[in-house]
Amino acid sequence: MASGTIRAGIGGWTFEPWRGVFYPPGLRQADELSYAASKLTAIEINGTYYSSFKPDSWAKWRAATPDGFKFAVKASRFCTNRKVLADGAESMGRFLNQGLSELGDRLGPILWQFANTKKFDPDDFEGFLKLLPAQQDGLRLAHVLEVRHPTFVDPAFVALARKYGATVCLADHFTYPMIPDVTGEVVYARLQTGSDGVETAYSAADLDLWTGRLKTYAEGGAPADLAAADAANPAAATPRDVYAFVIHEGKVRAPAAAMAIIQRVGG
């Protein structure tokens, strides 16, 4: 059966509590990215939400990772934390032109994260979607929308995301809504209900459950146990690449969870 590629990873790579737990004792901080990239298949860059980086930083990140590895990039908060989203064109331009293209084939999806107070307004949100470019410096871009207000659990939002080819982030979270509908060319999950009290953040049963869901998405389907916002209009069945990031509070055990998923999918 044809299937897309499933990648699993963590948010960022510089995190002191990982030293001696995920990172071997004595590993140089300068070598942490290359080590993480040798164990995981993707990393979500979170620092870009708060600040910009020089092109040589992006080039160094690319050089530290193996073929097939992908970086997801969280977009600047100045693009999304706005009363009127369409007013963010200038900030979006600054974000996209800071050097992302230096990642080359390591560039994965761009995550646009919205405040949990941002409600779904169709006109406002379409104004934002119209700003999203299909490419940057010749690199094809995949856009992911992480919305965190319950008003987005709406068939109209699903339809709008599909109209512009954007992926709705699948959020496994204690309070944010889960919208499992397939809307873009990739599937993007953020697994945020794990616990550092469990060696692999999620139990073996939950890891099996999530891995099964990820495989279903990769094969072009949708998990039957997740309630779609627009169940009457499922996406076309076609293989898709899938990204899963373990980003729970504390996140000490996030790398272990991501590696467990990679093992389960045969990566």
Buried (B, 14 or more C-beta within 10 A) or exposed (E): EEBBBBBBBBBBBEBEEBBEBBBEEEBEEEEBBBBBBEBBBBBBBBBBBEEBBEEEBBBBBBEBBEEEBBBBBBBBBBBBBBEEBBEBBEBBEEBBEBBBBBBEEBBBBBBBBBEEEBEBEEEBBBBBBEBBEEEBEEEEBBBBBBBBBEEBBBBEBBBBBBEBBBBBBBBBBEEBBBBBBBBBBBBBBBBBBBBBEBEBBBEEEBBBBBBBBBBBBBBBBBBEEBEBBBEEEEBEEEBBBBBBBBBBEEBBBBBBBBBBBBEBBEB
